[in-house]
């Protein structure tokens, strides 16, 4: 089967099908007309030849309904970095896009997200490359197009509607970071993920996106047989309780209370303080790795502390140090940490799967997932913990699991997807108003 067709089946129907674009349907879903063409994602720079765009100069507050190409502002905002891209996209061909400008900014160096956007766009004020829409994935819950970024306490709340007005962009939409990640997996190609299981996704089945990074993000996608495309729903499931399954888990839970309240480890400083509960992301995310390491070094004093013996003070140990020593150097103590993390990750993924029954596929993403991918692929720990659900094990064995490759910017891919949907909606609204 053609890789693009496989990718479409794995990812589900994206914007192109929703818009009824004949080109994409012919290209991706009509097996009889698929050509033996190498599957590549084209992404060019603005220095290359391109069609004359039909978009707007600053100040024009409506879309050209007859255009096929538009300038869009895409973003991915976290507590550490802001990544912005100004892109020239074509609705009829999602593989043809031009990156006009791309920039990463330290979130701590600007006083607001609005400042970052205006600085980024300043050079385009008098050009025909002003964006028609802005779509940004942002690390925090979004309510009525407003978000308070958890790890940017010096910022005022980010308000998408206010940004639309102050930056003169017809529509500016904010989405939770895992919501845009969910949209991003809809257009994955076969080369952009690795299968962890052999099961195939069911057509129009629920999809789950989950992965540890700074926290444990979760989101899911649903599609009715009457709907044109998948809709994405963010979740704060990472803040639900840690599930204790055995004596080791109970001891780890007790240790976590003390560690979070008292440890001066660099990974714990952002969340250090009194706690009356332990959520799952406290033990299944980047900052959890030194916590689990501290637990294991006390539980297994016979194991050498290689990293500390090399002169690294425990308070300076990061998740990257520990995972790297376990995966690449096979340090026994660090391997125990990675194994326990994979077990907790597998258990929580299984718990979430029981609630959603995501026969459309589970997609594992995130920085920590990327760091332990080799271990997930070559150890049974994750899958054993995922499947151990008693009478429901057979159901879980039917659910396909994919690891999205770490070099993909699924958040920005999802912002691109949402921008296409948004442009289509605005065009439809404009045409309806003209008829009226």
HUZIUR-V162529 format. One record per residue. N is the residue number from 1. PSI is psi as a letter, one per 20 degrees, with the letter a starting at -180 (* if undefined). NEAR is the number of other C-alpha atoms within 8 Angstrom. D_LAST is the distance of its C-alpha to the last C-alpha in Angstrom with 2 decimals. Layout:
((N PSI NEAR D_LAST) (N PSI NEAR D_LAST))
//
This chain:
((1 q 4 46.70) (2 p 8 44.75) (3 h 10 44.47) (4 h 10 40.70) (5 g 11 40.31) (6 g 11 42.66) (7 h 12 40.79) (8 h 15 37.49) (9 h 10 39.23) (10 g 13 40.76) (11 h 12 37.68) (12 r 11 35.10) (13 p 13 31.71) (14 b 12 30.00) (15 h 11 26.65) (16 g 13 27.12) (17 h 12 27.20) (18 h 10 24.20) (19 i 8 22.15) (20 k 7 23.63) (21 o 10 25.38) (22 h 6 27.68) (23 g 8 30.12) (24 g 12 30.95) (25 g 12 31.18) (26 h 10 33.48) (27 h 9 35.49) (28 h 11 35.96) (29 i 9 35.80) (30 n 9 37.10) (31 h 7 40.81) (32 h 4 41.92) (33 j 7 40.31) (34 p 10 41.27) (35 q 5 43.59) (36 m 5 46.62) (37 p 4 45.16) (38 p 4 46.36) (39 o 7 43.89) (40 q 4 43.32) (41 o 5 40.69) (42 p 7 40.03) (43 o 9 39.64) (44 r 8 40.43) (45 r 8 40.83) (46 i 10 39.12) (47 i 4 42.22) (48 q 6 41.58) (49 q 5 39.66) (50 q 5 35.92) (51 q 4 32.89) (52 p 4 31.17) (53 q 7 28.46) (54 k 9 24.81) (55 a 15 24.47) (56 q 12 24.47) (57 q 11 26.97) (58 p 11 27.22) (59 i 6 24.87) (60 o 7 21.70) (61 k 7 19.50) (62 r 6 16.94) (63 q 10 17.55) (64 o 8 17.91) (65 i 7 15.74) (66 i 4 18.26) (67 q 8 21.31) (68 i 8 23.60) (69 q 11 25.87) (70 q 13 25.45) (71 p 14 27.84) (72 q 15 28.13) (73 p 13 30.52) (74 q 14 32.32) (75 q 14 34.92) (76 o 13 37.59) (77 p 12 39.06) (78 a 11 42.29) (79 i 10 45.04) (80 g 8 47.01) (81 q 10 44.73) (82 p 12 41.27) (83 p 11 40.25) (84 q 13 37.36) (85 p 12 36.12) (86 o 13 33.81) (87 q 13 32.78) (88 o 12 31.07) (89 q 12 29.52) (90 p 11 28.13) (91 h 9 25.65) (92 i 9 27.23) (93 n 8 30.77) (94 i 9 31.63) (95 i 7 35.26) (96 o 9 34.46) (97 q 12 34.03) (98 p 11 35.75) (99 o 13 37.10) (100 g 10 36.85) (101 q 8 38.62) (102 p 9 40.12) (103 q 8 42.00) (104 p 8 43.72) (105 p 9 44.47) (106 p 9 46.86) (107 h 11 44.89) (108 i 7 47.85) (109 i 6 47.75) (110 q 9 44.44) (111 i 8 43.70) (112 r 10 40.11) (113 h 9 37.67) (114 g 8 35.59) (115 g 9 38.73) (116 g 10 39.10) (117 g 9 35.54) (118 h 9 35.82) (119 h 7 39.26) (120 g 9 38.04) (121 i 9 35.14) (122 g 7 37.00) (123 i 6 38.14) (124 j 9 34.61) (125 h 9 33.22) (126 k 7 33.36) (127 r 8 32.71) (128 k 10 29.84) (129 k 9 30.73) (130 p 14 28.91) (131 q 13 27.26) (132 h 15 23.55) (133 q 15 24.27) (134 p 14 27.41) (135 p 16 28.71) (136 p 12 32.11) (137 p 17 34.40) (138 p 13 36.52) (139 n 11 39.71) (140 r 10 38.93) (141 p 7 36.68) (142 p 11 33.08) (143 o 6 31.54) (144 l 4 28.05) (145 k 11 28.20) (146 p 11 31.59) (147 p 13 34.99) (148 o 10 38.57) (149 o 14 40.52) (150 g 8 43.68) (151 j 7 46.10) (152 m 9 44.77) (153 i 7 45.89) (154 i 6 45.97) (155 q 10 42.20) (156 r 7 39.74) (157 q 8 37.04) (158 p 12 34.61) (159 o 9 31.09) (160 h 11 28.32) (161 g 10 25.67) (162 h 7 28.22) (163 h 12 29.09) (164 g 12 25.53) (165 g 9 25.66) (166 h 6 29.28) (167 i 7 29.15) (168 l 11 25.76) (169 p 14 24.62) (170 g 11 20.87) (171 p 9 21.91) (172 o 12 25.48) (173 p 11 26.37) (174 p 13 29.81) (175 q 12 31.29) (176 q 13 34.76) (177 h 13 37.14) (178 i 13 37.88) (179 g 15 34.24) (180 h 17 33.77) (181 h 14 37.13) (182 g 17 35.90) (183 h 15 32.92) (184 h 15 35.48) (185 i 12 37.61) (186 h 12 34.88) (187 k 12 35.56) (188 q 12 39.33) (189 r 13 41.50) (190 h 10 44.86) (191 i 6 46.84) (192 j 9 45.10) (193 r 11 46.55) (194 p 9 49.91) (195 p 9 50.44) (196 h 10 52.52) (197 r 7 52.61) (198 i 6 52.50) (199 q 9 49.91) (200 q 8 46.67) (201 q 12 43.25) (202 q 8 41.56) (203 p 7 38.20) (204 j 10 35.45) (205 q 12 38.19) (206 q 14 37.90) (207 q 13 38.85) (208 p 16 40.82) (209 p 15 41.20) (210 q 14 44.22) (211 q 13 46.63) (212 p 16 49.01) (213 c 12 48.72) (214 h 7 49.22) (215 a 12 48.01) (216 n 13 47.23) (217 q 14 43.55) (218 q 14 41.85) (219 r 14 38.43) (220 q 14 37.17) (221 p 12 34.42) (222 q 11 33.18) (223 p 11 31.15) (224 q 7 30.35) (225 i 6 30.66) (226 i 4 27.03) (227 q 7 25.81) (228 h 7 25.07) (229 r 10 27.34) (230 q 12 29.84) (231 q 7 28.92) (232 q 11 31.54) (233 p 8 33.15) (234 r 10 35.62) (235 q 9 38.85) (236 k 8 41.68) (237 h 7 44.14) (238 i 12 46.57) (239 j 8 47.44) (240 r 8 48.70) (241 q 8 52.48) (242 p 9 54.89) (243 o 6 56.39) (244 p 7 60.20) (245 i 6 61.76) (246 a 6 65.41) (247 h 6 68.07) (248 g 6 67.07) (249 g 9 63.49) (250 g 10 64.86) (251 h 8 67.09) (252 h 10 64.23) (253 g 10 62.11) (254 g 8 65.01) (255 h 9 65.45) (256 g 12 61.77) (257 g 12 61.98) (258 g 9 64.92) (259 g 9 63.62) (260 h 13 60.22) (261 h 10 61.93) (262 h 8 64.83) (263 q 11 64.42) (264 j 8 64.09) (265 q 11 62.96) (266 h 10 60.36) (267 h 12 57.78) (268 i 11 58.31) (269 h 9 58.06) (270 i 6 54.26) (271 j 6 54.48) (272 p 11 58.04) (273 r 7 58.51) (274 p 6 59.28) (275 q 8 57.57) (276 j 5 57.75) (277 r 6 56.13) (278 o 11 55.76) (279 r 11 52.39) (280 h 14 52.25) (281 i 13 50.98) (282 h 11 54.14) (283 j 14 56.06) (284 m 14 53.61) (285 r 14 52.36) (286 g 12 53.92) (287 i 13 55.58) (288 h 13 57.15) (289 g 17 59.26) (290 h 13 61.91) (291 g 11 61.98) (292 h 13 62.80) (293 g 12 65.27) (294 h 8 67.06) (295 g 10 67.25) (296 h 11 68.67) (297 h 11 71.24) (298 h 7 72.62) (299 h 6 72.55) (300 m 7 74.22) (301 i 7 76.71) (302 i 4 78.56) (303 p 8 75.79) (304 q 7 76.08) (305 n 8 73.50) (306 g 7 73.11) (307 g 9 70.42) (308 h 9 72.33) (309 h 7 75.60) (310 i 6 74.07) (311 j 6 73.65) (312 o 9 70.05) (313 p 7 70.01) (314 h 7 68.18) (315 i 8 65.94) (316 i 8 64.70) (317 p 13 64.08) (318 r 11 60.46) (319 h 12 58.72) (320 g 7 58.76) (321 g 8 62.56) (322 g 15 63.18) (323 g 15 60.87) (324 g 10 62.20) (325 h 13 65.80) (326 g 16 65.15) (327 g 13 63.20) (328 h 6 64.97) (329 i 7 68.38) (330 k 9 68.80) (331 p 10 70.16) (332 g 9 71.04) (333 g 13 69.91) (334 h 13 66.55) (335 h 13 66.11) (336 h 10 66.56) (337 g 15 63.75) (338 g 13 61.41) (339 g 9 62.43) (340 g 9 61.74) (341 g 12 58.33) (342 h 11 57.45) (343 g 12 58.66) (344 g 12 56.54) (345 g 10 53.48) (346 g 14 54.08) (347 g 12 54.61) (348 h 11 51.41) (349 h 10 49.37) (350 g 13 50.90) (351 g 9 50.15) (352 h 8 46.48) (353 h 11 46.44) (354 h 9 47.84) (355 h 6 44.94) (356 h 8 42.19) (357 m 9 43.94) (358 m 12 42.23) (359 i 13 43.13) (360 i 15 40.51) (361 q 17 42.92) (362 p 14 44.27) (363 o 13 43.85) (364 p 12 46.45) (365 a 14 45.54) (366 q 11 46.76) (367 g 10 49.56) (368 g 11 52.27) (369 g 12 51.24) (370 g 10 51.62) (371 h 10 55.06) (372 j 11 56.40) (373 g 9 54.80) (374 h 8 58.20) (375 g 8 59.62) (376 h 12 56.76) (377 h 8 57.34) (378 j 6 61.14) (379 q 7 61.85) (380 i 8 61.23) (381 g 11 60.75) (382 g 14 56.95) (383 h 8 56.56) (384 g 10 59.48) (385 h 12 57.93) (386 g 14 54.52) (387 h 10 56.02) (388 m 8 58.46) (389 k 8 56.45) (390 c 5 58.99) (391 i 5 57.71) (392 j 8 54.28) (393 h 10 55.69) (394 h 7 54.89) (395 g 7 51.18) (396 h 13 51.19) (397 i 9 53.08) (398 i 8 50.13) (399 p 15 47.77) (400 q 16 47.53) (401 p 12 48.05) (402 q 13 47.22) (403 o 12 48.28) (404 p 11 45.74) (405 q 10 47.69) (406 h 9 48.22) (407 i 4 47.33) (408 p 7 43.66) (409 m 7 41.14) (410 h 11 39.14) (411 g 15 37.32) (412 h 14 36.01) (413 h 13 35.24) (414 h 15 33.14) (415 h 16 31.37) (416 g 10 30.55) (417 g 12 29.20) (418 h 12 26.98) (419 h 12 25.74) (420 g 10 24.59) (421 g 10 22.77) (422 g 9 21.16) (423 g 9 20.04) (424 g 9 18.54) (425 g 8 16.63) (426 h 9 15.37) (427 g 11 14.36) (428 g 8 12.42) (429 g 8 10.65) (430 g 9 9.97) (431 h 9 8.71) (432 g 8 6.31) (433 h 7 5.05) (434 h 6 5.41) (435 g 5 3.79) (436 * 4 0.00))
//
